[in-house]
Amino acid sequence: MYNWTDYIDPEELKRFTAETGIEVILDTYDSNETLLAKLQSGATGYDVIVPSDYMVQQMIELDLLQNVGVASFPNGGNIKPDLVDVYWDSGRNYTAPWNYGTTGIACNFAAEPGCANIKSWKDYFTAGLDKMDSLKDQVEVVSAALRATGVGKDDLCTTDKAKYLAAEELLAGFKPDVIESDGGIERVTAGTSNVRHAWNGSTHRMTVENPDVQYIYPSEGVNLWADNLAIPVGAPNLDNAKIFINWMMDPKSAGAQSNFSGYDNGITGSDAFMDESLKTDPAVVVPADKQALLSPLPNCSEEARELYTQVFTTWTTSQ
């Protein structure tokens, strides 16, 4: 299995092995782009991968995923109705829902008084505070910078170079102490980072450890994303991969996964197995007054993706 770092409960993997006799060997990555590059380099040793929505669409177009008819699996009927006909895999032929969430800002309000002044992405990028922390994810960072410089949610795949130049200029002044997708939970709970560009489930896990850490929904809007289980072309253990995906669509398995990861999931009935703290956390269950801020993670044209890469590379290499 090739998965995001710290994104599956080791105890659940042990339970899966005990119930099926199938051992899971785990390898990890830190972004969708890293996953894509790995597959495009010819890697064929993975049976299950976990791409986000927009990346699923790209991978289907590139013939990197197998159509295995996930919706027809024994547990395929457990997929939440509103997550069946999704834009990246209508009918759920290639993928099963995994976890879904949003991307905002985690802030330790006790350790950093400046958290009270962060209401927007622009505030985050221009705060100039100590112990700032950023994801190393070009789609998340660049889309946030575009929002901060006035680009609307429906224009995040723009090919207007002037808009990317404005985002690049904003990022030029943003010098966080850490640019790394992995390890954010540990850094914030340990106090080595106080303000982090963060996924909501990671923030939930921080808050469980330290209630002073709160999740901020930036006023310009936040990305709503959905991760998925998929089988890449060339998977050496196809039958075992199908068994694993079907097992993860069981409500008990999906609930346990959410309890570990801190995110909601796409399986009906799983809430009966989810921790109460997860079901009541405003970072996870989006408040009514924040719903309008949500918009899907964009799947941009190749031209726009190249502009994202250019802005992100310029920023990371200038640190």
TIDO-810459 format. One record per atom (N, C-alpha, C): atom name; z, x, y. Coordinates in steps of 0.2 Angstrom, whole numbers. Last residue first. Layout:
N
atom,c3,c1,c2
CA,Z,X,Y
...
This chain:
319
atom,c3,c1,c2
N,-1,69,149
CA,7,69,149
C,10,76,148
N,-14,68,147
CA,-12,70,154
C,-4,71,154
N,-17,62,135
CA,-18,69,136
C,-16,72,143
N,-14,49,138
CA,-10,52,133
C,-11,60,134
N,-25,45,148
CA,-17,45,149
C,-13,49,144
N,-37,47,141
CA,-35,51,148
C,-28,51,149
N,-35,38,130
CA,-35,46,129
C,-34,50,136
N,-35,26,137
CA,-29,28,133
C,-29,36,132
N,-48,26,143
CA,-42,25,147
C,-36,28,143
N,-56,27,131
CA,-57,32,137
C,-50,32,141
N,-53,16,124
CA,-51,22,121
C,-51,28,127
N,-57,6,133
CA,-50,6,131
C,-48,13,128
N,-71,9,132
CA,-67,10,138
C,-60,10,137
N,-73,6,118
CA,-74,13,121
C,-71,14,127
N,-71,-8,119
CA,-67,-4,115
C,-67,4,117
N,-82,-12,127
CA,-75,-13,129
C,-71,-8,126
N,-92,-9,117
CA,-92,-6,124
C,-85,-6,127
N,-89,-17,107
CA,-89,-10,106
C,-89,-7,113
N,-79,-31,113
CA,-85,-28,111
C,-84,-20,110
N,-62,-35,106
CA,-67,-33,111
C,-73,-31,109
N,-51,-45,103
CA,-55,-42,99
C,-61,-41,104
N,-34,-46,110
CA,-41,-47,111
C,-45,-43,106
N,-21,-57,105
CA,-23,-50,105
C,-31,-49,105
N,-20,-72,114
CA,-21,-68,108
C,-23,-61,109
N,-6,-75,125
CA,-13,-75,123
C,-15,-71,118
N,8,-82,133
CA,5,-80,127
C,-3,-80,127
N,13,-89,144
CA,12,-82,145
C,8,-79,139
N,16,-102,140
CA,10,-101,144
C,8,-94,145
N,29,-100,135
CA,23,-101,130
C,17,-100,134
N,40,-100,142
CA,37,-93,141
C,30,-94,137
N,47,-111,142
CA,45,-109,148
C,41,-102,148
N,51,-112,128
CA,46,-117,131
C,43,-114,137
N,53,-96,120
CA,55,-102,124
C,49,-106,127
N,48,-91,104
CA,46,-91,111
C,49,-97,115
N,58,-83,94
CA,56,-90,95
C,54,-91,102
N,60,-70,97
CA,56,-72,91
C,54,-79,92
N,68,-69,108
CA,63,-64,107
C,58,-66,102
N,77,-79,106
CA,72,-81,111
C,66,-75,111
N,84,-82,90
CA,83,-77,95
C,77,-79,100
N,85,-91,80
CA,88,-93,86
C,86,-88,92
N,81,-86,68
CA,78,-92,70
C,80,-95,77
N,89,-74,67
CA,81,-74,68
C,78,-80,71
N,101,-80,64
CA,100,-76,70
C,93,-75,72
N,99,-85,52
CA,100,-90,58
C,99,-86,64
N,87,-78,41
CA,93,-78,44
C,93,-82,51
N,77,-88,29
CA,78,-84,35
C,84,-84,38
N,74,-97,20
CA,77,-91,17
C,78,-86,23
N,69,-108,26
CA,75,-109,22
C,78,-103,20
N,57,-103,31
CA,63,-103,36
C,69,-105,32
N,47,-104,21
CA,51,-98,22
C,57,-98,26
N,40,-116,22
CA,46,-116,18
C,50,-109,18
N,24,-108,24
CA,28,-114,24
C,34,-113,20
N,21,-92,32
CA,22,-96,25
C,27,-102,26
N,19,-83,42
CA,15,-88,41
C,15,-92,35
N,34,-78,51
CA,29,-77,46
C,25,-83,45
N,43,-68,64
CA,41,-74,60
C,35,-73,56
N,52,-52,62
CA,46,-57,65
C,46,-63,61
N,61,-43,57
CA,62,-46,63
C,57,-51,66
N,60,-37,44
CA,56,-35,50
C,58,-37,57
N,70,-44,36
CA,70,-36,37
C,66,-34,43
N,67,-57,38
CA,74,-55,39
C,74,-47,40
N,53,-57,33
CA,55,-58,40
C,62,-56,42
N,55,-54,20
CA,51,-50,24
C,53,-51,31
N,62,-66,16
CA,65,-59,15
C,62,-54,20
N,52,-75,18
CA,58,-76,22
C,62,-69,22
N,43,-71,8
CA,41,-71,15
C,47,-71,20
N,50,-73,-4
CA,47,-67,-2
C,46,-66,6
N,52,-87,-3
CA,57,-83,-3
C,56,-76,-1
N,38,-93,-2
CA,43,-93,3
C,49,-89,3
N,25,-82,-7
CA,31,-86,-9
C,36,-87,-4
N,16,-72,-3
CA,15,-79,0
C,20,-84,-3
N,19,-61,-11
CA,22,-61,-4
C,20,-68,0
N,12,-65,-22
CA,20,-64,-22
C,23,-65,-15
N,-1,-63,-18
CA,2,-70,-20
C,9,-70,-20
N,-1,-49,-16
CA,-2,-54,-10
C,0,-61,-12
N,2,-45,-29
CA,6,-43,-24
C,5,-48,-18
N,-9,-49,-36
CA,-3,-51,-38
C,2,-50,-32
N,-20,-42,-29
CA,-19,-50,-29
C,-13,-52,-31
N,-16,-29,-33
CA,-16,-31,-26
C,-16,-39,-25
N,-18,-30,-47
CA,-12,-29,-45
C,-11,-31,-37
N,-32,-31,-47
CA,-28,-37,-50
C,-21,-36,-47
N,-37,-19,-41
CA,-38,-25,-38
C,-33,-31,-40
N,-34,-4,-39
CA,-30,-9,-43
C,-31,-16,-40
N,-42,3,-30
CA,-42,4,-37
C,-39,0,-42
N,-53,-4,-18
CA,-46,-4,-20
C,-46,-2,-28
N,-66,-5,-13
CA,-64,1,-16
C,-57,1,-19
N,-61,-13,2
CA,-67,-12,-3
C,-65,-5,-6
N,-44,-18,4
CA,-50,-15,6
C,-55,-14,0
N,-36,-33,6
CA,-38,-29,1
C,-44,-25,3
N,-22,-38,17
CA,-30,-38,15
C,-31,-33,9
N,-11,-47,26
CA,-12,-43,20
C,-19,-44,18
N,-9,-46,44
CA,-12,-49,38
C,-12,-44,32
N,-2,-51,60
CA,-4,-46,55
C,-5,-49,48
N,-6,-57,76
CA,-4,-59,69
C,-7,-54,64
N,0,-58,93
CA,-4,-55,88
C,-2,-58,81
N,-1,-60,110
CA,1,-64,104
C,-3,-61,98
N,3,-51,124
CA,-1,-52,118
C,2,-55,113
N,8,-59,139
CA,9,-55,134
C,4,-56,128
N,9,-60,158
CA,7,-62,151
C,8,-57,146
N,14,-56,170
CA,7,-57,169
C,4,-59,163
N,28,-56,167
CA,25,-62,171
C,17,-62,171
N,34,-51,151
CA,31,-49,158
C,27,-55,161
N,48,-55,144
CA,41,-58,144
C,38,-56,151
N,60,-44,137
CA,57,-47,143
C,50,-49,142
N,74,-45,127
CA,67,-45,127
C,65,-48,134
N,89,-34,128
CA,86,-40,128
C,78,-39,129
N,103,-26,123
CA,96,-25,123
C,93,-32,123
N,116,-29,121
CA,114,-28,128
C,107,-27,128
N,119,-30,107
CA,117,-36,111
C,115,-35,118
N,113,-20,95
CA,116,-19,102
C,114,-25,106
N,109,-24,83
CA,113,-18,83
C,117,-18,90
N,101,-35,87
CA,106,-36,82
C,111,-30,82
N,93,-29,96
CA,98,-34,98
C,103,-35,93
N,84,-22,87
CA,88,-18,92
C,94,-23,94
N,78,-33,81
CA,82,-28,77
C,87,-24,81
N,71,-38,92
CA,76,-42,88
C,81,-38,84
N,62,-28,94
CA,67,-29,99
C,73,-34,96
N,54,-29,83
CA,58,-23,84
C,64,-24,89
N,49,-42,87
CA,53,-41,81
C,57,-35,81
N,41,-39,98
CA,47,-43,99
C,51,-43,92
N,37,-22,102
CA,35,-28,99
C,42,-32,98
N,38,-14,119
CA,40,-16,112
C,38,-22,109
N,41,-2,129
CA,36,-6,128
C,37,-8,120
N,58,0,134
CA,53,2,129
C,48,-4,129
N,72,8,140
CA,67,4,142
C,61,5,138
N,80,18,134
CA,83,12,137
C,78,6,139
N,83,30,122
CA,78,27,126
C,82,20,128
N,95,34,116
CA,90,40,119
C,84,37,123
N,102,25,111
CA,103,26,118
C,99,32,120
N,101,20,98
CA,105,26,99
C,106,28,106
N,93,9,100
CA,100,8,98
C,104,14,98
N,81,16,104
CA,85,12,109
C,92,10,107
N,78,24,93
CA,79,27,99
C,83,23,104
N,77,15,82
CA,82,20,82
C,83,23,89
N,65,8,87
CA,72,4,86
C,77,9,86
N,55,17,88
CA,58,14,94
C,65,11,93
N,49,23,77
CA,56,26,79
C,59,22,85
N,31,23,82
CA,37,24,77
C,43,26,80
N,24,25,93
CA,25,18,91
C,31,18,86
N,27,34,108
CA,27,34,100
C,28,27,98
N,31,43,120
CA,25,39,119
C,24,39,111
N,45,46,130
CA,42,45,124
C,36,41,123
N,47,45,144
CA,49,51,140
C,47,51,133
N,32,41,154
CA,38,40,150
C,40,46,146
N,25,41,167
CA,27,46,163
C,33,45,159
N,12,34,177
CA,17,32,172
C,19,38,167
N,2,37,185
CA,8,38,187
C,14,36,183
N,-9,34,177
CA,-8,41,179
C,-1,43,182
N,-9,20,176
CA,-6,24,170
C,-5,32,172
N,-16,17,188
CA,-9,15,187
C,-6,19,181
N,-28,23,185
CA,-25,25,190
C,-17,23,190
N,-32,15,174
CA,-31,22,173
C,-27,25,178
N,-34,3,180
CA,-29,3,175
C,-27,11,174
N,-44,6,189
CA,-38,4,192
C,-32,5,187
N,-54,9,179
CA,-52,14,183
C,-45,12,187
N,-56,-4,173
CA,-53,1,169
C,-50,7,173
N,-62,-10,184
CA,-56,-13,182
C,-52,-8,177
N,-74,-3,185
CA,-69,-3,190
C,-62,-5,188
N,-81,-7,174
CA,-78,0,174
C,-73,1,179
N,-81,-21,165
CA,-81,-19,172
C,-77,-12,173
N,-80,-27,153
CA,-84,-21,153
C,-85,-18,160
N,-66,-36,147
CA,-71,-34,152
C,-74,-28,151
N,-56,-41,139
CA,-62,-37,136
C,-67,-36,141
N,-48,-48,147
CA,-46,-42,144
C,-51,-38,140
N,-50,-60,153
CA,-55,-55,155
C,-52,-48,152
N,-41,-70,151
CA,-47,-71,148
C,-52,-66,149
N,-30,-65,157
CA,-30,-65,150
C,-36,-66,147
N,-35,-55,172
CA,-32,-61,168
C,-33,-60,161
N,-30,-41,180
CA,-35,-43,176
C,-32,-49,172
N,-20,-34,188
CA,-23,-40,191
C,-29,-43,186
N,-14,-23,184
CA,-18,-22,189
C,-22,-28,191
N,-7,-28,173
CA,-3,-26,178
C,-7,-25,184
N,-18,-30,164
CA,-14,-36,166
C,-10,-34,173
N,-21,-17,161
CA,-26,-21,164
C,-22,-27,167
N,-9,-13,155
CA,-11,-10,162
C,-16,-14,165
N,-10,-20,143
CA,-4,-21,148
C,-6,-18,155
N,-21,-15,138
CA,-22,-22,140
C,-16,-23,145
N,-17,-2,136
CA,-22,-3,140
C,-22,-10,143
N,-6,-4,126
CA,-5,0,132
C,-10,-2,137
N,-13,-11,115
CA,-7,-13,119
C,-6,-10,126
N,-23,-3,112
CA,-25,-9,114
C,-19,-12,118
N,-17,10,109
CA,-22,9,115
C,-23,2,117
N,-1,15,107
CA,-6,10,104
C,-11,8,110
N,12,20,106
CA,6,24,106
C,1,20,103
N,24,12,117
CA,20,12,111
C,15,17,112
N,36,22,127
CA,30,18,126
C,27,18,119
N,51,23,137
CA,48,24,130
C,42,19,130
N,63,31,148
CA,57,26,146
C,53,28,140
N,74,38,153
CA,74,36,146
C,69,30,145
N,74,33,170
CA,75,38,165
C,75,34,158
N,60,25,179
CA,67,25,177
C,68,31,172
N,49,20,186
CA,51,27,187
C,58,28,184
N,42,8,187
CA,49,8,188
C,52,15,189
N,29,5,185
CA,30,9,191
C,38,10,192
N,28,-1,173
CA,24,5,174
C,26,9,180
N,36,-12,175
CA,37,-8,170
C,34,-1,171
N,30,-19,186
CA,37,-17,186
C,38,-11,181
N,18,-23,179
CA,18,-18,185
C,25,-15,186
N,23,-32,170
CA,20,-26,168
C,20,-21,173
N,39,-39,176
CA,32,-39,175
C,29,-32,172
N,52,-37,179
CA,50,-44,178
C,42,-44,175
N,65,-28,182
CA,58,-27,178
C,57,-35,176
N,77,-27,187
CA,71,-28,192
C,65,-28,188
N,86,-26,177
CA,86,-32,181
C,80,-33,185
N,85,-13,173
CA,82,-18,169
C,81,-25,173
N,92,-5,181
CA,86,-6,183
C,82,-11,179
N,104,-2,174
CA,104,-7,179
C,97,-9,181
N,105,3,158
CA,100,4,163
C,100,-2,168
N,115,-1,149
CA,114,6,150
C,109,7,156
N,114,-15,150
CA,120,-12,151
C,119,-5,153
N,101,-18,146
CA,103,-20,153
C,110,-17,154
N,89,-11,139
CA,96,-11,138
C,99,-12,145
N,74,-20,134
CA,78,-16,140
C,85,-17,138
N,57,-21,129
CA,64,-21,127
C,68,-17,132
N,43,-31,133
CA,47,-25,135
C,55,-26,132
N,31,-36,122
CA,33,-36,129
C,37,-30,130
N,21,-44,111
CA,22,-38,113
C,25,-38,121
N,24,-55,97
CA,22,-54,104
C,24,-47,105
N,19,-60,80
CA,24,-59,86
C,20,-58,92
N,19,-62,62
CA,16,-63,69
C,21,-62,74
N,16,-56,46
CA,21,-57,51
C,17,-58,57
N,4,-62,36
CA,10,-58,35
C,15,-60,40
N,-8,-72,28
CA,-4,-71,34
C,2,-66,32
N,-21,-64,19
CA,-15,-68,19
C,-11,-67,25
N,-39,-63,19
CA,-32,-61,21
C,-27,-66,20
N,-52,-68,16
CA,-51,-61,15
C,-43,-59,16
N,-51,-82,17
CA,-55,-79,11
C,-53,-72,10
N,-47,-92,27
CA,-42,-87,23
C,-45,-85,17
N,-53,-100,35
CA,-53,-102,28
C,-48,-97,24
N,-58,-87,46
CA,-58,-94,45
C,-58,-96,37
N,-52,-75,52
CA,-54,-76,45
C,-53,-83,43
N,-51,-74,65
CA,-53,-68,62
C,-54,-69,54
N,-47,-87,69
CA,-53,-84,72
C,-56,-78,68
N,-41,-97,56
CA,-40,-93,62
C,-47,-89,63
N,-37,-109,47
CA,-43,-108,51
C,-43,-104,57
N,-23,-106,44
CA,-28,-106,39
C,-35,-105,43
N,-12,-108,53
CA,-14,-101,51
C,-20,-101,46
N,-8,-121,53
CA,-12,-119,59
C,-14,-111,58
N,-3,-123,40
CA,-9,-126,42
C,-12,-123,48
N,4,-109,32
CA,5,-114,37
C,-2,-116,39
N,2,-107,15
CA,0,-104,21
C,1,-110,26
N,3,-112,2
CA,9,-111,6
C,8,-109,13
N,-8,-112,-5
CA,-6,-118,-2
C,0,-117,3
N,-8,-99,-11
CA,-12,-100,-5
C,-10,-106,-1
N,-1,-97,-23
CA,3,-98,-17
C,-1,-99,-11
N,-13,-95,-31
CA,-8,-100,-33
C,-3,-102,-27
N,-27,-93,-20
CA,-22,-90,-24
C,-17,-96,-26
N,-36,-99,-11
CA,-36,-102,-18
C,-31,-98,-23
N,-35,-91,0
CA,-32,-97,1
C,-32,-101,-6
N,-42,-79,-4
CA,-34,-79,-4
C,-32,-86,-4
N,-54,-74,-9
CA,-52,-81,-9
C,-45,-82,-9
N,-58,-61,-7
CA,-55,-62,-14
C,-52,-70,-14
N,-68,-50,0
CA,-67,-58,0
C,-65,-59,-7
N,-62,-35,5
CA,-65,-39,0
C,-63,-46,1
N,-68,-25,20
CA,-63,-29,16
C,-66,-33,11
N,-78,-18,26
CA,-72,-14,23
C,-67,-18,19
N,-89,-22,33
CA,-89,-23,26
C,-84,-18,23
N,-88,-24,47
CA,-90,-17,44
C,-90,-17,37
N,-84,-37,48
CA,-90,-35,51
C,-93,-28,48
N,-71,-35,43
CA,-75,-39,40
C,-83,-37,42
N,-66,-26,53
CA,-66,-24,46
C,-71,-28,42
N,-65,-35,64
CA,-69,-29,65
C,-71,-26,58
N,-56,-44,60
CA,-63,-46,61
C,-67,-40,62
N,-45,-36,58
CA,-48,-40,52
C,-55,-41,54
N,-42,-33,71
CA,-45,-28,67
C,-47,-31,60
N,-37,-45,76
CA,-43,-42,79
C,-46,-37,75
N,-25,-46,68
CA,-30,-51,68
C,-37,-48,71
N,-20,-30,59
CA,-19,-36,64
C,-26,-40,65
N,-19,-25,42
CA,-22,-25,49
C,-20,-31,53
N,-13,-19,30
CA,-10,-24,34
C,-13,-23,41
N,-18,-17,12
CA,-17,-15,19
C,-15,-20,24
N,-18,-12,-4
CA,-17,-17,1
C,-16,-14,7
N,-23,-1,-11
CA,-25,-8,-14
C,-23,-13,-9
N,-31,15,-8
CA,-26,9,-6
C,-28,3,-9
N,-40,25,-9
CA,-34,25,-13
C,-29,19,-12
N,-50,29,-2
CA,-51,23,-6
C,-45,22,-11
N,-57,35,14
CA,-51,34,9
C,-51,28,5
N,-67,37,22
CA,-69,36,15
C,-63,36,11
N,-65,35,36
CA,-66,42,33
C,-67,42,26
N,-63,22,37
CA,-70,24,39
C,-71,31,36
N,-49,22,34
CA,-54,18,29
C,-61,21,31
N,-44,29,45
CA,-43,31,38
C,-48,28,33
N,-48,21,56
CA,-51,28,55
C,-50,31,48
N,-40,10,54
CA,-48,9,53
C,-51,16,52
N,-27,15,55
CA,-29,12,49
C,-37,12,48
N,-28,19,69
CA,-27,24,64
C,-29,21,57
N,-30,7,75
CA,-35,11,75
C,-35,17,70
N,-18,0,73
CA,-24,-2,69
C,-30,3,69
N,-5,13,70
CA,-9,8,74
C,-15,6,70
N,3,20,61
CA,6,18,68
C,1,14,72
N,6,20,43
CA,2,22,49
C,5,19,56
N,11,25,27
CA,11,21,33
C,7,24,38
N,12,21,9
CA,10,25,14
C,10,22,21
N,20,17,-6
CA,19,16,1
C,17,22,5
N,17,10,-21
CA,18,17,-18
C,16,16,-11
N,25,0,-32
CA,22,0,-26
C,23,7,-23
N,23,-5,-49
CA,26,-1,-44
C,22,0,-38
N,25,-19,-58
CA,20,-16,-54
C,24,-12,-49
N,33,-28,-65
CA,32,-22,-68
C,27,-17,-64
N,37,-40,-59
CA,30,-39,-61
C,29,-33,-65
N,51,-39,-55
CA,48,-46,-58
C,41,-45,-61
N,53,-26,-51
CA,57,-29,-57
C,54,-35,-60
N,44,-25,-41
CA,43,-21,-47
C,47,-24,-53
N,50,-34,-32
CA,43,-36,-34
C,42,-32,-41
N,62,-28,-30
CA,62,-34,-33
C,55,-36,-36
N,57,-16,-23
CA,61,-16,-29
C,61,-22,-33
N,53,-23,-12
CA,48,-19,-16
C,51,-18,-23
N,64,-27,-6
CA,60,-32,-9
C,54,-29,-13
N,70,-15,-3
CA,73,-19,-8
C,69,-24,-11
N,62,-11,8
CA,62,-7,1
C,65,-11,-4
N,53,-22,17
CA,60,-20,15
C,59,-17,8
N,42,-16,29
CA,43,-19,23
C,49,-17,20
N,40,-8,40
CA,38,-15,41
C,38,-18,34
N,40,6,44
CA,46,2,44
C,45,-5,44
N,23,8,49
CA,30,11,48
C,35,6,48
N,11,-3,41
CA,14,0,47
C,21,3,45
N,3,3,26
CA,7,-2,30
C,9,1,36
N,-4,3,11
CA,-5,6,17
C,-3,1,23
N,0,4,-6
CA,0,0,0
C,0,4,6
